[in-house]
């Protein structure tokens, strides 16, 4: 194997990079993370690009020699490979989000040949890169008319292609077409695929040209073009015939077509331009099984594409989902003058309750359709939540964005039988796209607040918000929340937890609670927390409480005083934020607090579409050493399934379960709790009962073996000094 002369130990901040590596400072690219991948195929021509910016971040010597450039070349791939100032129209490098291999054809390569790349995406430190291997289609093929007189030789050759690339159907299809094009000595071979959804044909990226055809095209002036597109009327005729035969295309010449079918389903056809008729007549019968293998590869690829689509597209509205939006943000961050529209369908819950889920779905579909119409089916439109949509417009001047905003708001306010609140934000730099999104979302909630105020007389609309007085509504804005935090209006309280031993209750830690005090009036958490949860601003309070707890622990540790674990509650919206893990680690590092001292309480909802993200984050934090506690266990969606799905250290039985212990006949609830506690003990999970209000409940829980008890019977929530004085 050829030695790979790359210095793998350069610093990302160091400008003195080895000659074999071109480092794009905006990408934070570390070549050492893919050393193995490069070594596997070092004999091939290889280059790696930043998928979003299209800048080449690495090329090996073989690729540099192919294009006669030094390996320290700085530039974008489309400029080097095709001479284009803009990305190739058919570029797929930032569209494939999975890590499977795919094929990318460069028919208009500056090398005057059809350059074919085998590509694969990899993600490093949250950024997407594409590793590209040049496929040499100019080599001598093993299969030729002279050595394939027997059926089994032909079938064996293509079966090997199929088997060698079974996990990469794009490669299977490419090698099948390429081999047949060479075998029949055609000028080019096209795979036209039939789309039953719009009854049309497309050859996509499945064009294989002979070198003679590429040479012919290279002799044409730049302002002229030899088209590989077949006349539409001829395509219709080919579709009607569905037969093996020759056709004449006025601009292209003599075409031979082979229809493709699988399980009785018409899939499309292969088209060869001016193949050798003698070879065709002699060998075509040998290819019947080969064509079935090709059809199978196409079906395999289509099935894989459908599965990928399910993961990336909202099945109700056919818009991209939140996962794809987060992926696209890496590209959008490279644009200038970026505007964001954040939309929320007002009172979707009430519509679902009063008129049924089908009516709610119709409204969501209509909203998506309106957005597609307004933004002309832009690729940056998403459904990001149950009733939330996002549209992002890059390269738009601020004045144009303001005009668009006014038009969209008027468009959504017009009579449609439902209402949508629209928030907007614009920034000259896409690098702060997350901030633009957050501000647009904040603006949307201001619009939503105004909508509910103006419809306060409407019983259906006002019912859910009757408790939200102006004090509550006024805090549903990030700046106001931060102002209240600075003024000390949010106070941290401690709800002690006790371990029962005999007749003694020993304090074992606490749960951190938050109270809001405005103008001397205490606003109950049940009033302001749901409002913040609805606006997705609970993260400001969650982070504040977490830091306050850590800061107080550090003060006591510095004074050589005792500390016990204090658990902190985190909203699901906070947990799935991209900055969640980094923020927690930053605060812990700042105060030098062991993560075991601050267990994380989460309310698990298995029916949320963000459940997968919740699982991924909590499992990561558990691996980092955090203790994870499931709050409200045993009711709603926090159930036994959570124990199998999440990395859990403790569960807190919901107060509703504990209240039922006071029933005259409490045998059922006692049995249920007994089973749950025994199960948790076998799994090594601590059990905590919250909401214990009398001695009878405490005694039953102690007899059942519950590890810790929390509730008014032992202590109400108390302030900082009162809590620590009990030690």
FENJOHU-V131980 format. One record per residue. RES is the residue in one small letter. PSI is psi in whole degrees, -180 to 180 (none if undefined). Layout:
# FENJOHU-V131980
res=RES psi=PSI
res=RES psi=PSI
This chain:
# FENJOHU-V131980
res=x psi=141
res=x psi=140
res=x psi=143
res=x psi=106
res=x psi=75
res=x psi=134
res=x psi=109
res=x psi=4
res=x psi=36
res=x psi=154
res=x psi=137
res=x psi=-16
res=x psi=-4
res=x psi=130
res=x psi=-12
res=x psi=86
res=x psi=147
res=x psi=158
res=x psi=-26
res=x psi=-2
res=x psi=129
res=x psi=119
res=x psi=122
res=x psi=110
res=x psi=-23
res=x psi=-13
res=x psi=-11
res=x psi=48
res=x psi=129
res=x psi=106
res=x psi=-25
res=x psi=-21
res=x psi=-12
res=x psi=27
res=x psi=-48
res=x psi=-40
res=x psi=-40
res=x psi=-43
res=x psi=-32
res=x psi=-35
res=x psi=37
res=x psi=-22
res=x psi=-17
res=x psi=164
res=x psi=123
res=x psi=140
res=x psi=158
res=x psi=136
res=x psi=155
res=x psi=115
res=x psi=-32
res=x psi=-49
res=x psi=-17
res=x psi=11
res=x psi=138
res=x psi=123
res=x psi=-13
res=x psi=142
res=x psi=144
res=x psi=172
res=x psi=-38
res=x psi=-40
res=x psi=-40
res=x psi=-42
res=x psi=-37
res=x psi=-39
res=x psi=7
res=x psi=45
res=x psi=158
res=x psi=150
res=x psi=-9
res=x psi=13
res=x psi=135
res=x psi=120
res=x psi=176
res=x psi=152
res=x psi=-39
res=x psi=-29
res=x psi=-43
res=x psi=-46
res=x psi=-42
res=x psi=-9
res=x psi=15
res=x psi=145
res=x psi=-20
res=x psi=160
res=x psi=149
res=x psi=139
res=x psi=-32
res=x psi=16
res=x psi=131
res=x psi=3
res=x psi=-28
res=x psi=14
res=x psi=-29
res=x psi=113
res=x psi=-10
res=x psi=179
res=x psi=22
res=x psi=156
res=x psi=146
res=x psi=164
res=x psi=139
res=x psi=118
res=x psi=136
res=x psi=84
res=x psi=-32
res=x psi=42
res=x psi=145
res=x psi=-15
res=x psi=0
res=x psi=40
res=x psi=162
res=x psi=97
res=x psi=122
res=x psi=130
res=x psi=137
res=x psi=118
res=x psi=152
res=x psi=133
res=x psi=141
res=x psi=147
res=x psi=128
res=x psi=123
res=x psi=42
res=x psi=6
res=x psi=144
res=x psi=133
res=x psi=156
res=x psi=122
res=x psi=128
res=x psi=129
res=x psi=129
res=x psi=127
res=x psi=122
res=x psi=104
res=x psi=15
res=x psi=6
res=x psi=167
res=x psi=121
res=x psi=144
res=x psi=-39
res=x psi=118
res=x psi=162
res=x psi=-30
res=x psi=-25
res=x psi=17
res=x psi=39
res=x psi=-25
res=x psi=143
res=x psi=-45
res=x psi=-29
res=x psi=-44
res=x psi=-48
res=x psi=-40
res=x psi=-40
res=x psi=-47
res=x psi=-30
res=x psi=-37
res=x psi=-42
res=x psi=-46
res=x psi=-47
res=x psi=-39
res=x psi=-24
res=x psi=31
res=x psi=-27
res=x psi=-1
res=x psi=81
res=x psi=-30
res=x psi=-41
res=x psi=-39
res=x psi=-51
res=x psi=-44
res=x psi=-50
res=x psi=-34
res=x psi=-50
res=x psi=-42
res=x psi=-44
res=x psi=-43
res=x psi=-38
res=x psi=-46
res=x psi=-42
res=x psi=-45
res=x psi=5
res=x psi=42
res=x psi=156
res=x psi=-37
res=x psi=161
res=x psi=133
res=x psi=140
res=x psi=109
res=x psi=123
res=x psi=139
res=x psi=128
res=x psi=107
res=x psi=-19
res=x psi=-36
res=x psi=17
res=x psi=51
res=x psi=171
res=x psi=151
res=x psi=140
res=x psi=-2
res=x psi=-122
res=x psi=15
res=x psi=56
res=x psi=125
res=x psi=120
res=x psi=144
res=x psi=159
res=x psi=-33
res=x psi=-37
res=x psi=-40
res=x psi=-42
res=x psi=-41
res=x psi=-43
res=x psi=-35
res=x psi=-19
res=x psi=-11
res=x psi=145
res=x psi=153
res=x psi=-31
res=x psi=2
res=x psi=169
res=x psi=136
res=x psi=113
res=x psi=144
res=x psi=9
res=x psi=133
res=x psi=143
res=x psi=134
res=x psi=-40
res=x psi=-38
res=x psi=-39
res=x psi=-41
res=x psi=-40
res=x psi=-42
res=x psi=-40
res=x psi=-41
res=x psi=-40
res=x psi=-46
res=x psi=53
res=x psi=164
res=x psi=112
res=x psi=168
res=x psi=148
res=x psi=160
res=x psi=123
res=x psi=127
res=x psi=-38
res=x psi=-27
res=x psi=-48
res=x psi=-149
res=x psi=123
res=x psi=143
res=x psi=134
res=x psi=143
res=x psi=113
res=x psi=150
res=x psi=131
res=x psi=151
res=x psi=122
res=x psi=40
res=x psi=3
res=x psi=127
res=x psi=125
res=x psi=-18
res=x psi=-157
res=x psi=155
res=x psi=139
res=x psi=126
res=x psi=131
res=x psi=118
res=x psi=58
res=x psi=165
res=x psi=114
res=x psi=-34
res=x psi=-47
res=x psi=-41
res=x psi=-50
res=x psi=-35
res=x psi=-36
res=x psi=-9
res=x psi=-37
res=x psi=-30
res=x psi=-15
res=x psi=7
res=x psi=-47
res=x psi=-35
res=x psi=-42
res=x psi=-33
res=x psi=-38
res=x psi=-41
res=x psi=-45
res=x psi=-39
res=x psi=-40
res=x psi=-40
res=x psi=-44
res=x psi=-41
res=x psi=-46
res=x psi=-42
res=x psi=-38
res=x psi=-42
res=x psi=-40
res=x psi=-38
res=x psi=-40
res=x psi=-41
res=x psi=-39
res=x psi=-40
res=x psi=-37
res=x psi=-24
res=x psi=-11
res=x psi=137
res=x psi=118
res=x psi=-24
res=x psi=-48
res=x psi=-12
res=x psi=20
res=x psi=159
res=x psi=152
res=x psi=-176
res=x psi=-38
res=x psi=-44
res=x psi=-33
res=x psi=-45
res=x psi=-35
res=x psi=-45
res=x psi=-26
res=x psi=-29
res=x psi=-33
res=x psi=-45
res=x psi=-32
res=x psi=-18
res=x psi=-11
res=x psi=161
res=x psi=161
res=x psi=72
res=x psi=130
res=x psi=143
res=x psi=135
res=x psi=125
res=x psi=120
res=x psi=146
res=x psi=127
res=x psi=121
res=x psi=133
res=x psi=43
res=x psi=-36
res=x psi=-42
res=x psi=-39
res=x psi=-45
res=x psi=-41
res=x psi=-43
res=x psi=-33
res=x psi=-6
res=x psi=156
res=x psi=-33
res=x psi=-41
res=x psi=-42
res=x psi=-41
res=x psi=-39
res=x psi=-39
res=x psi=-41
res=x psi=-43
res=x psi=-41
res=x psi=-42
res=x psi=-45
res=x psi=-41
res=x psi=-42
res=x psi=-40
res=x psi=-41
res=x psi=-39
res=x psi=-46
res=x psi=-42
res=x psi=15
res=x psi=48
res=x psi=44
res=x psi=150
res=x psi=-1
res=x psi=49
res=x psi=133
res=x psi=151
res=x psi=115
res=x psi=-5
res=x psi=-177
res=x psi=-42
res=x psi=20
res=x psi=142
res=x psi=153
res=x psi=137
res=x psi=131
res=x psi=132
res=x psi=107
res=x psi=162
res=x psi=47
res=x psi=129
res=x psi=151
res=x psi=-41
res=x psi=-40
res=x psi=-36
res=x psi=-41
res=x psi=-43
res=x psi=-42
res=x psi=-42
res=x psi=-47
res=x psi=-40
res=x psi=-43
res=x psi=-42
res=x psi=-41
res=x psi=-38
res=x psi=-43
res=x psi=-20
res=x psi=-19
res=x psi=158
res=x psi=111
res=x psi=0
res=x psi=1
res=x psi=172
res=x psi=146
res=x psi=129
res=x psi=135
res=x psi=123
res=x psi=147
res=x psi=155
res=x psi=147
res=x psi=146
res=x psi=147
res=x psi=-15
res=x psi=126
res=x psi=-11
res=x psi=-19
res=x psi=37
res=x psi=-35
res=x psi=-39
res=x psi=-40
res=x psi=-44
res=x psi=-46
res=x psi=-42
res=x psi=-36
res=x psi=-40
res=x psi=-41
res=x psi=-44
res=x psi=-37
res=x psi=-39
res=x psi=-28
res=x psi=-45
res=x psi=-41
res=x psi=-42
res=x psi=-45
res=x psi=-36
res=x psi=-46
res=x psi=-34
res=x psi=-43
res=x psi=-20
res=x psi=25
res=x psi=-26
res=x psi=-12
res=x psi=112
res=x psi=-42
res=x psi=-41
res=x psi=-37
res=x psi=-20
res=x psi=-50
res=x psi=-23
res=x psi=13
res=x psi=-33
res=x psi=-15
res=x psi=91
res=x psi=179
res=x psi=-32
res=x psi=-42
res=x psi=-48
res=x psi=-33
res=x psi=-17
res=x psi=-2
res=x psi=52
res=x psi=133
res=x psi=-44
res=x psi=-37
res=x psi=-40
res=x psi=-46
res=x psi=-38
res=x psi=-43
res=x psi=-36
res=x psi=-46
res=x psi=-33
res=x psi=-6
res=x psi=19
res=x psi=-26
res=x psi=119
res=x psi=138
res=x psi=127
res=x psi=160
res=x psi=127
res=x psi=103
res=x psi=149
res=x psi=146
res=x psi=141
res=x psi=124
res=x psi=124
res=x psi=108
res=x psi=-125
res=x psi=11
res=x psi=143
res=x psi=115
res=x psi=130
res=x psi=132
res=x psi=-1
res=x psi=-159
res=x psi=169
res=x psi=133
res=x psi=130
res=x psi=160
res=x psi=142
res=x psi=144
res=x psi=125
res=x psi=115
res=x psi=123
res=x psi=40
res=x psi=-2
res=x psi=126
res=x psi=121
res=x psi=120
res=x psi=144
res=x psi=-35
res=x psi=-15
res=x psi=-45
res=x psi=-26
res=x psi=-47
res=x psi=-35
res=x psi=-43
res=x psi=-38
res=x psi=-44
res=x psi=-36
res=x psi=0
res=x psi=30
res=x psi=10
res=x psi=-20
res=x psi=-32
res=x psi=-41
res=x psi=-43
res=x psi=-47
res=x psi=-38
res=x psi=-47
res=x psi=-44
res=x psi=-45
res=x psi=-38
res=x psi=-43
res=x psi=-46
res=x psi=-40
res=x psi=-42
res=x psi=-39
res=x psi=-42
res=x psi=-39
res=x psi=-45
res=x psi=-41
res=x psi=-39
res=x psi=-28
res=x psi=12
res=x psi=35
res=x psi=161
res=x psi=143
res=x psi=149
res=x psi=159
res=x psi=138
res=x psi=115
res=x psi=147
res=x psi=137
res=x psi=140
res=x psi=130
res=x psi=152
res=x psi=-37
res=x psi=-34
res=x psi=-44
res=x psi=-36
res=x psi=4
res=x psi=146
res=x psi=-23
res=x psi=4
res=x psi=-55
res=x psi=-43
res=x psi=-38
res=x psi=-45
res=x psi=-46
res=x psi=-36
res=x psi=-44
res=x psi=-43
res=x psi=-41
res=x psi=-41
res=x psi=-42
res=x psi=2
res=x psi=55
res=x psi=135
res=x psi=133
res=x psi=-22
res=x psi=-21
res=x psi=-9
res=x psi=75
res=x psi=148
res=x psi=121
res=x psi=127
res=x psi=145
res=x psi=114
res=x psi=127
res=x psi=101
res=x psi=-14
res=x psi=2
res=x psi=145
res=x psi=-13
res=x psi=11
res=x psi=-42
res=x psi=-43
res=x psi=-40
res=x psi=-44
res=x psi=-46
res=x psi=-45
res=x psi=-46
res=x psi=-37
res=x psi=-38
res=x psi=-46
res=x psi=-37
res=x psi=-41
res=x psi=-29
res=x psi=-11
res=x psi=-3
res=x psi=147
res=x psi=127
res=x psi=129
res=x psi=132
res=x psi=120
res=x psi=157
res=x psi=36
res=x psi=139
res=x psi=-4
res=x psi=169
res=x psi=-123
res=x psi=-6
res=x psi=95
res=x psi=-168
res=x psi=-32
res=x psi=-33
res=x psi=-36
res=x psi=-31
res=x psi=-26
res=x psi=-30
res=x psi=154
res=x psi=97
res=x psi=136
res=x psi=-28
res=x psi=154
res=x psi=146
res=x psi=116
res=x psi=132
res=x psi=150
res=x psi=-29
res=x psi=-36
res=x psi=-43
res=x psi=-39
res=x psi=-35
res=x psi=-12
res=x psi=-19
res=x psi=-4
res=x psi=151
res=x psi=-44
res=x psi=94
res=x psi=19
res=x psi=-38
res=x psi=-50
res=x psi=-34
res=x psi=-42
res=x psi=-43
res=x psi=-48
res=x psi=-38
res=x psi=-44
res=x psi=-45
res=x psi=-43
res=x psi=-44
res=x psi=-42
res=x psi=-44
res=x psi=-39
res=x psi=-40
res=x psi=-30
res=x psi=-2
res=x psi=29
res=x psi=129
res=x psi=144
res=x psi=137
res=x psi=134
res=x psi=124
res=x psi=154
res=x psi=24
res=x psi=122
res=x psi=-5
res=x psi=170
res=x psi=-35
res=x psi=-45
res=x psi=-43
res=x psi=-42
res=x psi=-43
res=x psi=-45
res=x psi=-38
res=x psi=-42
res=x psi=-33
res=x psi=-13
res=x psi=19
res=x psi=135
res=x psi=-44
res=x psi=154
res=x psi=142
res=x psi=134
res=x psi=175
res=x psi=-23
res=x psi=-36
res=x psi=-39
res=x psi=137
res=x psi=168
res=x psi=135
res=x psi=162
res=x psi=168
res=x psi=-57
res=x psi=-39
res=x psi=-42
res=x psi=-52
res=x psi=-22
res=x psi=-20
res=x psi=-9
res=x psi=none
